């Protein structure tokens, strides 16, 4: 290879470096699109248990695998034959519902959530 060819090869390599590294060389070049990291939806809490503490409070406790990084838990409750309602958002496990209507049966389920979304529901538990 002669000296003239080496100069052109080095110049060509030098000019291509900004393209290879994501830089730009003027008009018509674009920056690579940066993708948001994919956040996995947390797994569902399991083994939910409800224990009545007083006439108006029920303690909820559950198991959870923290490897899917939940930001917190949603607590859903229905009393007697009513519809489920979101009653609390918490990062505490166990959680105590201190606003239970006196003399009624309440049933609960829990979901975990993070920026990826909300998990499937846990089992139901009544207290």
Secondary structure, 3 states (H helix, E strand, C coil): CCHHHHHHHHHHHHHHHHHHCCCCCCCCCCCCCCCCCCCCCCCCCEEEEEEEEECCEEEEEEECCHHHCCCEEEEEEEECCCCCEEEEEECCCCEEECCCCCCCCEEEEEEEEECCEECCCCCCEEC
